[in-house]
Amino acid sequence: MNLLIFETDELDSNQQLKLRGRRVQHLNKILKLQVGDKVRVGELQGEVGLGIVRSIDSGLAIIDISLTEAPPAPLPLSVVLALPRPKMLRRILRGLAETGVKEIHLINSFRVEKSYWQSPLLQSEALHEALIAGLEQAMDTALPKVSLHRRFRPFAEDSLPGLCQGRDALLADLGAKDSYPEAPSAPSLLVVGPEGGFIPFERELIQQAGARCVGLGPRMLRVETALHCAVGRHLTLLN
């Protein structure tokens, strides 16, 4: 935890932050903070700054806060991702939040197992937890928005054209003739399929919506690896 993130309703009438639960355990066991110590803090969807510990025990920490800085700039990239297997989903969401992606669409596909949509990780609380973990790592406070689309064709025909409009829409595809751009345009949209890729019918609908096929090389990559490779290209835009 590089940033202690809190919500507005955790401030008392004196604008002191009162923390309980997981974060207090982290302050005690990992950071080993004592009265008078400073810690980086950030208000969810707000500014970041410094906090000074006024009191702390095993169950409660009271912190004076001063917020003076804006969070890091968002990455000018939105991601459309065929729902991955549950054991990968948390890592992927955390990684996208770390890199500054603020718009994520999880979609269905022929090769997405129906059971994936029953995963408890898709509950709002679990999604929130995974995204917060990424924000804490990256010292960011702007929470990404995750949208779930359980039917492929309505998404591809009704929603995807609007997402592609005004953006360089890129469909990561192993058989693409064109390579993934070294310096992607901004803003961009990245579409990544399931393990094994989209079937031809799905690929055609995505292209009709406005996306162009680009490749990340000759190797068959796992979804998680392909995302890391592609998003890394866009991170160079913030340097």
C-alpha positions as YAML, in Angstrom:
chain: A
units: angstrom
residues:
- id: 1
  name: MET
  ca: [0.00, 0.00, 0.00]
- id: 2
  name: ASN
  ca: [1.77, 3.13, -1.26]
- id: 3
  name: LEU
  ca: [-1.26, 5.34, -0.75]
- id: 4
  name: LEU
  ca: [-3.84, 5.20, 2.04]
- id: 5
  name: ILE
  ca: [-7.15, 5.73, 0.25]
- id: 6
  name: PHE
  ca: [-10.21, 6.86, 2.16]
- id: 7
  name: GLU
  ca: [-13.74, 7.98, 1.37]
- id: 8
  name: THR
  ca: [-15.40, 11.25, 2.39]
- id: 9
  name: ASP
  ca: [-17.73, 9.62, 4.92]
- id: 10
  name: GLU
  ca: [-14.71, 8.41, 6.90]
- id: 11
  name: LEU
  ca: [-13.92, 12.00, 7.95]
- id: 12
  name: ASP
  ca: [-15.41, 13.29, 11.19]
- id: 13
  name: SER
  ca: [-16.73, 16.79, 11.84]
- id: 14
  name: ASN
  ca: [-13.18, 17.99, 12.53]
- id: 15
  name: GLN
  ca: [-12.01, 16.60, 9.17]
- id: 16
  name: GLN
  ca: [-9.96, 13.95, 10.91]
- id: 17
  name: LEU
  ca: [-9.75, 10.55, 9.27]
- id: 18
  name: LYS
  ca: [-10.88, 7.61, 11.40]
- id: 19
  name: LEU
  ca: [-9.78, 4.23, 10.07]
- id: 20
  name: ARG
  ca: [-10.65, 0.69, 11.09]
- id: 21
  name: GLY
  ca: [-10.13, -2.77, 9.64]
- id: 22
  name: ARG
  ca: [-7.64, -3.82, 6.95]
- id: 23
  name: ARG
  ca: [-5.93, -0.46, 6.59]
- id: 24
  name: VAL
  ca: [-5.30, -0.11, 10.33]
- id: 25
  name: GLN
  ca: [-3.73, -3.57, 10.34]
- id: 26
  name: HIS
  ca: [-1.48, -2.48, 7.48]
- id: 27
  name: LEU
  ca: [-0.46, 0.69, 9.32]
- id: 28
  name: ASN
  ca: [0.39, -1.34, 12.40]
- id: 29
  name: LYS
  ca: [1.95, -4.51, 11.02]
- id: 30
  name: ILE
  ca: [3.55, -3.39, 7.75]
- id: 31
  name: LEU
  ca: [4.27, 0.33, 8.05]
- id: 32
  name: LYS
  ca: [4.62, 0.17, 11.85]
- id: 33
  name: LEU
  ca: [3.41, 3.74, 12.24]
- id: 34
  name: GLN
  ca: [3.38, 5.55, 15.55]
- id: 35
  name: VAL
  ca: [1.88, 8.81, 16.77]
- id: 36
  name: GLY
  ca: [3.39, 11.70, 14.84]
- id: 37
  name: ASP
  ca: [4.40, 9.65, 11.80]
- id: 38
  name: LYS
  ca: [3.40, 10.76, 8.32]
- id: 39
  name: VAL
  ca: [1.70, 8.68, 5.64]
- id: 40
  name: ARG
  ca: [0.63, 9.39, 2.06]
- id: 41
  name: VAL
  ca: [-3.17, 9.67, 1.83]
- id: 42
  name: GLY
  ca: [-5.72, 10.20, -0.90]
- id: 43
  name: GLU
  ca: [-9.47, 10.77, -1.05]
- id: 44
  name: LEU
  ca: [-11.23, 8.41, -3.44]
- id: 45
  name: GLN
  ca: [-12.03, 10.39, -6.60]
- id: 46
  name: GLY
  ca: [-10.20, 13.35, -5.07]
- id: 47
  name: GLU
  ca: [-6.79, 14.77, -4.25]
- id: 48
  name: VAL
  ca: [-3.75, 13.23, -2.58]
- id: 49
  name: GLY
  ca: [-1.52, 14.54, 0.18]
- id: 50
  name: LEU
  ca: [-0.07, 13.76, 3.60]
- id: 51
  name: GLY
  ca: [-1.55, 12.50, 6.84]
- id: 52
  name: ILE
  ca: [-0.16, 12.74, 10.37]
- id: 53
  name: VAL
  ca: [-1.06, 10.00, 12.83]
- id: 54
  name: ARG
  ca: [-2.69, 11.46, 15.97]
- id: 55
  name: SER
  ca: [-3.53, 8.15, 17.65]
- id: 56
  name: ILE
  ca: [-3.33, 4.51, 16.70]
- id: 57
  name: ASP
  ca: [-4.03, 1.14, 18.29]
- id: 58
  name: SER
  ca: [-4.98, -2.31, 17.03]
- id: 59
  name: GLY
  ca: [-8.49, -1.28, 16.06]
- id: 60
  name: LEU
  ca: [-8.54, 2.44, 15.27]
- id: 61
  name: ALA
  ca: [-6.28, 5.07, 13.73]
- id: 62
  name: ILE
  ca: [-7.02, 8.80, 13.80]
- id: 63
  name: ILE
  ca: [-5.16, 10.83, 11.18]
- id: 64
  name: ASP
  ca: [-4.98, 14.53, 10.37]
- id: 65
  name: ILE
  ca: [-4.97, 15.00, 6.61]
- id: 66
  name: SER
  ca: [-3.83, 17.66, 4.18]
- id: 67
  name: LEU
  ca: [-4.69, 17.17, 0.50]
- id: 68
  name: THR
  ca: [-2.70, 19.33, -1.89]
- id: 69
  name: GLU
  ca: [-2.08, 17.44, -5.15]
- id: 70
  name: ALA
  ca: [-4.03, 16.04, -8.07]
- id: 71
  name: PRO
  ca: [-3.79, 12.29, -8.73]
- id: 72
  name: PRO
  ca: [-1.72, 11.02, -11.68]
- id: 73
  name: ALA
  ca: [-3.07, 11.70, -15.16]
- id: 74
  name: PRO
  ca: [-5.29, 8.91, -16.51]
- id: 75
  name: LEU
  ca: [-4.05, 6.73, -19.34]
- id: 76
  name: PRO
  ca: [-5.78, 7.78, -22.60]
- id: 77
  name: LEU
  ca: [-6.84, 4.19, -23.23]
- id: 78
  name: SER
  ca: [-10.07, 2.27, -22.74]
- id: 79
  name: VAL
  ca: [-10.06, -1.54, -22.64]
- id: 80
  name: VAL
  ca: [-12.60, -4.03, -23.96]
- id: 81
  name: LEU
  ca: [-11.77, -7.49, -22.68]
- id: 82
  name: ALA
  ca: [-13.44, -10.87, -23.15]
- id: 83
  name: LEU
  ca: [-14.13, -12.04, -19.61]
- id: 84
  name: PRO
  ca: [-11.07, -14.02, -18.47]
- id: 85
  name: ARG
  ca: [-11.04, -16.98, -16.13]
- id: 86
  name: PRO
  ca: [-11.74, -15.90, -12.54]
- id: 87
  name: LYS
  ca: [-8.27, -16.66, -11.18]
- id: 88
  name: MET
  ca: [-6.85, -14.15, -13.67]
- id: 89
  name: LEU
  ca: [-9.56, -11.50, -13.37]
- id: 90
  name: ARG
  ca: [-8.44, -9.93, -10.08]
- id: 91
  name: ARG
  ca: [-4.82, -9.61, -11.25]
- id: 92
  name: ILE
  ca: [-5.91, -8.10, -14.55]
- id: 93
  name: LEU
  ca: [-8.22, -5.53, -12.95]
- id: 94
  name: ARG
  ca: [-5.57, -4.57, -10.43]
- id: 95
  name: GLY
  ca: [-2.99, -4.19, -13.20]
- id: 96
  name: LEU
  ca: [-5.27, -2.03, -15.33]
- id: 97
  name: ALA
  ca: [-6.01, 0.21, -12.35]
- id: 98
  name: GLU
  ca: [-2.27, 0.50, -11.64]
- id: 99
  name: THR
  ca: [-1.54, 1.67, -15.18]
- id: 100
  name: GLY
  ca: [-4.23, 4.34, -15.18]
- id: 101
  name: VAL
  ca: [-6.91, 2.75, -17.36]
- id: 102
  name: LYS
  ca: [-10.23, 4.31, -16.32]
- id: 103
  name: GLU
  ca: [-12.75, 2.56, -18.56]
- id: 104
  name: ILE
  ca: [-13.00, -1.24, -18.70]
- id: 105
  name: HIS
  ca: [-15.62, -3.31, -20.51]
- id: 106
  name: LEU
  ca: [-15.83, -7.03, -19.74]
- id: 107
  name: ILE
  ca: [-17.66, -8.80, -22.55]
- id: 108
  name: ASN
  ca: [-18.91, -12.23, -23.48]
- id: 109
  name: SER
  ca: [-17.50, -14.31, -26.34]
- id: 110
  name: PHE
  ca: [-18.01, -17.77, -27.83]
- id: 111
  name: ARG
  ca: [-14.84, -19.00, -26.06]
- id: 112
  name: VAL
  ca: [-15.77, -17.50, -22.67]
- id: 113
  name: GLU
  ca: [-17.01, -20.26, -20.36]
- id: 114
  name: LYS
  ca: [-20.54, -19.56, -19.12]
- id: 115
  name: SER
  ca: [-19.44, -20.37, -15.58]
- id: 116
  name: TYR
  ca: [-17.10, -17.36, -15.58]
- id: 117
  name: TRP
  ca: [-20.13, -15.06, -15.35]
- id: 118
  name: GLN
  ca: [-21.12, -16.71, -12.06]
- id: 119
  name: SER
  ca: [-17.85, -15.77, -10.38]
- id: 120
  name: PRO
  ca: [-18.22, -13.83, -7.09]
- id: 121
  name: LEU
  ca: [-15.39, -11.63, -8.35]
- id: 122
  name: LEU
  ca: [-17.94, -9.90, -10.59]
- id: 123
  name: GLN
  ca: [-19.89, -8.63, -7.59]
- id: 124
  name: SER
  ca: [-19.51, -4.88, -7.13]
- id: 125
  name: GLU
  ca: [-17.71, -5.22, -3.79]
- id: 126
  name: ALA
  ca: [-15.11, -7.62, -5.21]
- id: 127
  name: LEU
  ca: [-14.55, -5.45, -8.28]
- id: 128
  name: HIS
  ca: [-14.11, -2.42, -6.03]
- id: 129
  name: GLU
  ca: [-11.57, -4.25, -3.86]
- id: 130
  name: ALA
  ca: [-9.45, -5.30, -6.85]
- id: 131
  name: LEU
  ca: [-9.45, -1.79, -8.33]
- id: 132
  name: ILE
  ca: [-8.61, -0.15, -5.00]
- id: 133
  name: ALA
  ca: [-5.60, -2.46, -4.63]
- id: 134
  name: GLY
  ca: [-4.32, -1.17, -7.97]
- id: 135
  name: LEU
  ca: [-4.90, 2.46, -7.00]
- id: 136
  name: GLU
  ca: [-3.08, 1.98, -3.68]
- id: 137
  name: GLN
  ca: [-0.07, 0.61, -5.53]
- id: 138
  name: ALA
  ca: [0.01, 3.40, -8.13]
- id: 139
  name: MET
  ca: [-0.79, 6.24, -5.69]
- id: 140
  name: ASP
  ca: [-3.93, 7.12, -7.63]
- id: 141
  name: THR
  ca: [-7.44, 7.97, -6.44]
- id: 142
  name: ALA
  ca: [-9.53, 7.97, -9.64]
- id: 143
  name: LEU
  ca: [-11.52, 4.74, -9.61]
- id: 144
  name: PRO
  ca: [-11.91, 2.99, -13.00]
- id: 145
  name: LYS
  ca: [-15.41, 2.21, -14.25]
- id: 146
  name: VAL
  ca: [-16.08, -1.46, -15.04]
- id: 147
  name: SER
  ca: [-19.05, -2.37, -17.25]
- id: 148
  name: LEU
  ca: [-20.30, -5.94, -17.75]
- id: 149
  name: HIS
  ca: [-21.75, -7.06, -21.09]
- id: 150
  name: ARG
  ca: [-23.13, -10.59, -20.98]
- id: 151
  name: ARG
  ca: [-24.27, -10.70, -24.63]
- id: 152
  name: PHE
  ca: [-21.65, -10.27, -27.33]
- id: 153
  name: ARG
  ca: [-23.67, -9.29, -30.37]
- id: 154
  name: PRO
  ca: [-25.71, -6.46, -28.77]
- id: 155
  name: PHE
  ca: [-22.47, -5.04, -27.37]
- id: 156
  name: ALA
  ca: [-20.62, -5.30, -30.69]
- id: 157
  name: GLU
  ca: [-23.45, -3.83, -32.75]
- id: 158
  name: ASP
  ca: [-24.94, -1.26, -30.37]
- id: 159
  name: SER
  ca: [-22.22, -0.16, -27.95]
- id: 160
  name: LEU
  ca: [-18.85, -0.77, -29.59]
- id: 161
  name: PRO
  ca: [-19.29, 1.64, -32.54]
- id: 162
  name: GLY
  ca: [-19.75, 4.51, -30.10]
- id: 163
  name: LEU
  ca: [-16.70, 3.45, -28.10]
- id: 164
  name: CYS
  ca: [-14.61, 3.34, -31.29]
- id: 165
  name: GLN
  ca: [-15.74, 6.75, -32.48]
- id: 166
  name: GLY
  ca: [-13.05, 9.39, -32.05]
- id: 167
  name: ARG
  ca: [-10.47, 6.83, -30.90]
- id: 168
  name: ASP
  ca: [-7.84, 4.67, -32.52]
- id: 169
  name: ALA
  ca: [-9.57, 1.33, -31.94]
- id: 170
  name: LEU
  ca: [-7.14, -1.60, -31.90]
- id: 171
  name: LEU
  ca: [-8.10, -5.27, -31.94]
- id: 172
  name: ALA
  ca: [-5.18, -7.40, -30.73]
- id: 173
  name: ASP
  ca: [-5.09, -10.35, -33.13]
- id: 174
  name: LEU
  ca: [-2.39, -12.96, -33.67]
- id: 175
  name: GLY
  ca: [-2.94, -13.17, -37.43]
- id: 176
  name: ALA
  ca: [-2.96, -9.42, -38.08]
- id: 177
  name: LYS
  ca: [-0.86, -8.08, -40.96]
- id: 178
  name: ASP
  ca: [-0.21, -4.78, -39.19]
- id: 179
  name: SER
  ca: [1.88, -4.56, -36.01]
- id: 180
  name: TYR
  ca: [0.73, -2.90, -32.82]
- id: 181
  name: PRO
  ca: [1.80, 0.77, -33.07]
- id: 182
  name: GLU
  ca: [5.02, 1.66, -31.27]
- id: 183
  name: ALA
  ca: [3.57, 5.07, -30.40]
- id: 184
  name: PRO
  ca: [-0.22, 4.65, -30.20]
- id: 185
  name: SER
  ca: [-2.54, 7.56, -30.83]
- id: 186
  name: ALA
  ca: [-4.49, 9.13, -28.01]
- id: 187
  name: PRO
  ca: [-7.19, 8.43, -27.15]
- id: 188
  name: SER
  ca: [-7.21, 4.73, -27.99]
- id: 189
  name: LEU
  ca: [-9.41, 1.69, -27.47]
- id: 190
  name: LEU
  ca: [-7.90, -1.76, -27.01]
- id: 191
  name: VAL
  ca: [-9.97, -4.90, -27.66]
- id: 192
  name: VAL
  ca: [-8.56, -8.21, -26.38]
- id: 193
  name: GLY
  ca: [-10.24, -11.56, -26.87]
- id: 194
  name: PRO
  ca: [-10.36, -14.73, -24.78]
- id: 195
  name: GLU
  ca: [-7.72, -17.45, -24.69]
- id: 196
  name: GLY
  ca: [-7.57, -18.67, -28.28]
- id: 197
  name: GLY
  ca: [-8.92, -15.37, -29.62]
- id: 198
  name: PHE
  ca: [-12.26, -14.29, -31.05]
- id: 199
  name: ILE
  ca: [-13.96, -16.56, -33.57]
- id: 200
  name: PRO
  ca: [-14.17, -15.14, -37.16]
- id: 201
  name: PHE
  ca: [-17.79, -13.96, -36.77]
- id: 202
  name: GLU
  ca: [-16.90, -11.97, -33.65]
- id: 203
  name: ARG
  ca: [-13.76, -10.54, -35.23]
- id: 204
  name: GLU
  ca: [-15.79, -9.37, -38.22]
- id: 205
  name: LEU
  ca: [-18.35, -7.58, -36.04]
- id: 206
  name: ILE
  ca: [-15.60, -5.86, -34.06]
- id: 207
  name: GLN
  ca: [-13.99, -4.65, -37.26]
- id: 208
  name: GLN
  ca: [-17.34, -3.44, -38.61]
- id: 209
  name: ALA
  ca: [-17.71, -1.39, -35.42]
- id: 210
  name: GLY
  ca: [-14.51, 0.48, -36.28]
- id: 211
  name: ALA
  ca: [-11.57, -1.48, -34.86]
- id: 212
  name: ARG
  ca: [-8.51, -2.48, -36.88]
- id: 213
  name: CYS
  ca: [-6.54, -5.68, -36.32]
- id: 214
  name: VAL
  ca: [-2.98, -5.32, -35.03]
- id: 215
  name: GLY
  ca: [-0.50, -7.94, -33.85]
- id: 216
  name: LEU
  ca: [1.87, -8.17, -30.90]
- id: 217
  name: GLY
  ca: [4.24, -10.58, -32.60]
- id: 218
  name: PRO
  ca: [4.26, -14.22, -33.70]
- id: 219
  name: ARG
  ca: [3.79, -15.80, -30.26]
- id: 220
  name: MET
  ca: [0.48, -17.00, -28.84]
- id: 221
  name: LEU
  ca: [0.29, -14.96, -25.62]
- id: 222
  name: ARG
  ca: [-1.90, -15.44, -22.58]
- id: 223
  name: VAL
  ca: [-4.53, -12.74, -22.17]
- id: 224
  name: GLU
  ca: [-2.73, -11.27, -19.17]
- id: 225
  name: THR
  ca: [0.60, -11.11, -21.03]
- id: 226
  name: ALA
  ca: [-0.98, -9.59, -24.14]
- id: 227
  name: LEU
  ca: [-2.58, -6.86, -22.02]
- id: 228
  name: HIS
  ca: [0.72, -6.04, -20.32]
- id: 229
  name: CYS
  ca: [2.49, -5.79, -23.69]
- id: 230
  name: ALA
  ca: [-0.18, -3.61, -25.28]
- id: 231
  name: VAL
  ca: [-0.84, -1.28, -22.33]
- id: 232
  name: GLY
  ca: [2.92, -0.76, -21.95]
- id: 233
  name: ARG
  ca: [2.99, 0.89, -25.37]
- id: 234
  name: HIS
  ca: [0.39, 3.41, -24.23]
- id: 235
  name: LEU
  ca: [2.20, 4.20, -20.99]
- id: 236
  name: THR
  ca: [4.97, 5.85, -22.99]
- id: 237
  name: LEU
  ca: [2.47, 8.58, -23.89]
- id: 238
  name: LEU
  ca: [2.56, 9.84, -20.29]
- id: 239
  name: ASN
  ca: [6.36, 10.28, -20.16]
...
